[in-house]
Amino acid sequence: MPRKLVVLVFLVASLAFSLSCGKSGNHYLYVAIPAANQLAVFREDPYSGVLTQLAESPYTVGSGAQAVVVHPSGKYLYVANAGQDENDVSLFDINSDGTVSEVTPRAPVGSLPDFLAMDPAGAYLYVANVGSNTLSVFSIDSGSGSLTPLKNSPFQTSLAAINMQIAPSGKFLYISAAIQSGTQPFGAIGVFSLNAGVPTFVSLTTTADTDPSGLAISPNGSYLYTANASANSVSIYSIGSAGALTQVAGSPLSANFQRPVAVTVDPKGQYLYVANQAANNIASFSISSTTGFPAEVTDSPFACESSPSFVLLDPTSSYLYVGNQASGSAIQGFGVDAGSLNTIAGYPVGNTPTSITILQ
């Protein structure tokens, strides 16, 4: 074979290998839109972060579709339907092109299922029922995605959930809530251990705010971050071996927050992003690897569309997506570079989105 042809073949093979090991394949974003009873689906370009809505989207789903989560296998998607008299969870099969097909019947849960969480192994689905202060727990069939309620589910938590997160270990579940004690309201985070899916109460940690809206846990499971919407601060807790929370030195952090309602940590645990709903911006912080404490990056905060309500990074940490609740009612995309954000585009969805999940 001529030398030039050998070199050309080598270059082509090297390029193919590079592409296969870099950003390859599509990610899909699934967005819950409760006012329209819809699920919007977008394809993410892995090289630009640009979103393209699928031709089949939006899908009509259950009444008041409030929350959405994807199974770790990428085969199944679940939607919590919190609309009037609905109170159930829908199961969808995810097709290879990102489209979905509902599998009936829907699984009944408690009153107002506003939040969903799944353990990292995809063995159990947790549903926070805000109207009944309960937690519905289902085992997940790995072959079909079907849901079977655990014995004694739903479990009483006595917490009207504002948010819910499961630790990366799958051993602990955290529920933030507003609590009324006599005439004195306060915020708290309930800690539950998980054993074969069953939640057992561990402790209740009082927060710095009556409205602990956002929750995020570092990928190594060492720290929990809470957005204190009314107190305009973010609290940082270390997580003990038994799941209990201890506030770290310097917490809560005040950094010109204006109604911070959502937080997220990148998959590498290096950066924290905070949605300031009243300021229409996203604040970005680098995270100390030794203390878990955030320090705001130089050019933060970054302007976004009106009333950001939730934030989520894609699995590569290359792009961040923000859900906005104002008149634009859009998902907004940003490119990420060492904690700095660069606007890509906004994608209207017609009504207020409340939850987003990404299929890798």
KELOLO-54911 format. One record per residue (C-alpha): z negated, y negated, x; residue in one letter. Coordinates in steps of 0.2 Angstrom, whole numbers, padded with zeros to 4 digits, always signed. Each point is the difference from the previous one (the first is absolute). Example, Ala and Ser with C-alpha at 12.3 -4.5 7.8 and 13.67 -1.06 7.14 Angstrom:
-0039+0022+0062a+0003-0017+0006s
END
This chain:
+0000+0000+0000m+0005-0017+0007p-0015-0010+0007r+0003-0015-0012k+0000+0012-0015l-0016+0008+0006v-0009-0017+0001v+0006-0005-0017l-0006+0017-0008v-0017-0003+0009f-0001-0018-0006l+0003+0005-0018v-0012+0014+0001a-0013-0011+0007s+0003-0013-0014l-0002+0013-0013a-0016+0006+0008f-0007-0018+0001s+0004-0003-0019l-0008+0017-0005s-0016-0005+0009c+0000-0018-0005g+0001-0008-0018k+0010+0013-0009s+0001+0005-0018g-0005-0010-0015n-0017-0005-0007h-0002-0003-0019y-0011-0012-0008l-0007+0004-0018y-0007-0015-0010v-0011+0001-0016a+0004-0014-0012i-0012+0002-0015p+0006-0014-0011a+0017+0008-0002a-0006+0018+0001n+0011+0003+0015q+0001+0007+0017l+0012-0009+0012a+0007+0009+0015v+0008-0007+0016f+0008+0007+0015r-0006-0008+0017e+0013-0002+0014d-0010+0007+0015p+0009-0013+0012y-0002-0016-0010s-0014+0003-0013g+0012-0006-0013v-0003+0008-0017l+0014+0006-0012t-0005+0005-0018q+0006+0017-0005l+0013+0000-0014a-0011+0011-0011e-0014-0013+0002s-0011-0005-0009p-0006+0015-0008y-0009+0000-0017t-0018+0008+0002v-0016+0000-0009g-0008-0015-0009s-0008-0012+0012g+0005+0009+0016a-0013-0007+0012q-0001+0010+0016a+0012+0012+0010v-0002+0012+0014v+0011+0012+0009v-0005+0018+0006h-0001+0002+0019p+0014+0013-0002s+0012-0013-0007g+0004+0011-0014k-0011-0007-0014y-0005-0017-0007l-0014-0004-0012y-0002-0016-0012v-0016-0005-0008a+0004-0006-0018n-0013-0012-0006a+0008-0007-0015g-0008+0000-0017q-0004+0018-0006d+0010+0007+0014e-0013+0004+0013n+0009+0014+0010d+0009+0004+0016v+0019+0003+0002s+0007+0012+0013l+0017-0002+0007f+0011+0011+0011d+0008-0011+0014i+0018+0005+0004n+0008-0001+0017s+0008-0017-0004d-0017-0008-0005g+0004+0001-0019t-0014+0008-0011v-0001+0012-0015s-0015+0001-0011e-0009+0016-0003v-0009+0001-0016t-0013+0002-0007p-0010-0015+0006r-0018+0003+0006a-0013-0008-0011p-0014-0010+0009v-0014-0012-0004g+0002-0018-0007s+0011-0012+0010l+0005+0009+0015p+0003-0014+0012d-0001+0008+0017f+0007+0016+0008l-0005+0007+0017a+0005+0017+0008m-0008+0009+0015d+0011+0001+0016p+0003+0019-0003a+0007-0004-0017g-0012+0013-0008a-0008-0012-0013y+0004-0015-0010l-0014-0013-0005y+0002-0011-0015v-0012-0015-0002a-0002-0003-0019n-0006-0018-0001v-0003+0000-0019g-0012+0015+0001s-0007-0002+0018n+0005+0018+0004t+0010+0009+0013l+0013+0013-0006s+0003+0013+0014v+0015+0012+0000f+0005+0014+0012s+0018-0001+0004i+0012+0015+0000d+0009+0000+0017s+0015+0009-0007g+0003-0011-0016s-0011-0015+0001g-0009+0004-0016s-0017-0006-0003l-0015+0010-0005t-0017-0009-0004p-0015+0006+0010l-0015+0007-0010k-0011-0014-0007n+0014-0013+0003s+0000-0015-0004p-0016-0004+0011f-0011-0014-0005q-0001-0014+0014t-0008-0014-0010s+0012-0011+0010l+0014-0011-0008a+0012+0002+0014a+0008-0015+0008i+0008+0010+0014n-0001+0018+0007m+0004+0008+0017q-0002+0017+0008i-0004+0002+0018a+0013+0007+0012p-0011+0015+0002s+0001+0004-0019g-0019+0002+0000k-0005-0017-0008f+0005-0011-0014l-0004-0018-0002y+0000-0010-0016i-0003-0019-0001s-0007-0007-0016a-0008-0015-0008a-0017+0004-0007i-0011-0009-0012q-0019+0002+0003s-0009-0010-0014g+0007-0017+0001t+0005+0002+0019q+0017+0006+0004p+0004+0007+0017f+0013+0010+0009g-0002+0017+0007a+0009+0015+0008i-0004+0017-0006g+0001+0014+0013v+0004+0018-0005f+0002+0016+0010s+0014+0011-0004l-0002+0019+0000n+0014+0011-0007a+0005-0016-0009g-0017-0002-0009v-0007-0018+0003p-0019-0001+0004t-0009-0017+0000f-0006-0005+0017v-0005-0018+0000s+0004-0017-0007l+0003-0015+0012t-0002-0018-0006t+0014-0011+0005t+0001-0018+0005a+0009-0004-0017d-0001+0003-0018t+0019+0004+0000d+0004+0013+0015p+0018+0001-0005s+0009+0008+0015g-0004+0015+0010l+0008+0007+0016a-0006+0013+0012i+0005+0001+0019s+0011+0015+0004p-0013+0008+0011n-0013-0001-0015g-0012-0011+0010s+0001-0016-0010y+0001-0006-0018l+0006-0018-0004y-0003-0008-0017t+0008-0016-0006a-0013-0011-0009n+0011-0009-0012a-0014-0012-0007s-0009-0003+0017a+0016-0003+0009n-0004+0012+0014s+0003+0017+0007v-0014+0013+0004s+0001+0013+0013i-0010+0016+0000y-0002+0014+0012s+0001+0017-0008i-0014+0012+0005g+0002+0019+0001s-0006+0003-0017a+0011-0014-0007g-0013-0013-0002a+0005-0018+0004l-0008-0012+0012t+0005-0018+0002q+0006-0005+0017v-0006-0015+0010a+0009-0016-0005g+0004+0007-0017s+0005-0007-0013p+0015-0009+0009l+0005-0017-0007s+0017-0006+0006a+0006-0013-0013n+0002+0013-0013f+0005-0005-0017q-0003+0013-0013r+0004+0015+0011p+0004+0014-0012v+0008+0014+0011a-0001+0007+0018v+0009+0013+0009t-0001+0007+0018v+0016+0006+0009d+0002+0018+0004p-0005-0002+0018k-0016-0010-0004g+0005-0015+0010q+0002-0013-0014y-0008-0005-0016l+0010-0010-0013y-0008-0010-0014v+0008-0007-0016a-0007-0017-0005n+0004-0002-0018q-0005-0018-0002a+0009-0006+0016a+0016+0010-0002n+0000+0007+0017n-0004+0016+0011i-0013-0002+0014a+0003+0012+0015s-0014+0006+0012f+0000+0011+0015s-0014+0013+0000i-0012+0003+0014s+0001+0018+0005s-0018+0001+0005t-0008-0010-0014t+0012+0001-0014g-0002-0019-0002f+0016-0010-0004p+0006-0016+0009a+0013-0010-0008e+0017+0000+0009v+0007-0017+0006t+0013-0004-0013d-0010+0006-0015s+0000-0002-0015p+0018+0003-0006f+0007-0008-0016a+0005+0012-0014c+0005-0001-0018e-0013-0005-0014s-0015+0010-0003s+0001+0014+0012p-0010+0015-0008s+0003+0015+0012f+0006+0004+0017v+0007+0016+0008l+0008+0004+0017l+0014+0013+0002d-0004+0015+0010p+0008-0007+0016t-0010-0016-0001s+0016-0009+0001s+0000-0008-0017y-0013-0007-0012l+0003-0001-0019y-0010-0012-0011v-0002+0001-0019g+0000-0017-0008n-0007-0004-0018q+0007-0017-0003a+0016-0005-0010s+0011+0008+0014g-0008+0017-0003s+0008+0007+0016a-0003+0012+0014i+0002-0010+0016q+0005+0008+0017g-0005-0006+0017f+0004+0006+0018g-0015+0003+0011v-0001-0004+0018d-0017+0002+0009a-0009-0006-0016g+0012-0015-0003s+0010+0000-0016l+0018-0005-0003n+0007-0001-0018t+0014+0012-0004i+0003-0003-0019a-0008+0001-0017g+0005+0012-0014y-0004-0004-0018p-0006+0014-0011v-0001-0010-0016g-0018+0002-0004n-0016+0000+0010t-0002+0015+0012p-0017+0007+0003t+0002+0014+0012s+0013+0006+0013i+0001+0016+0010t+0013+0005+0014i+0008+0017+0002l+0003+0004+0019q
END
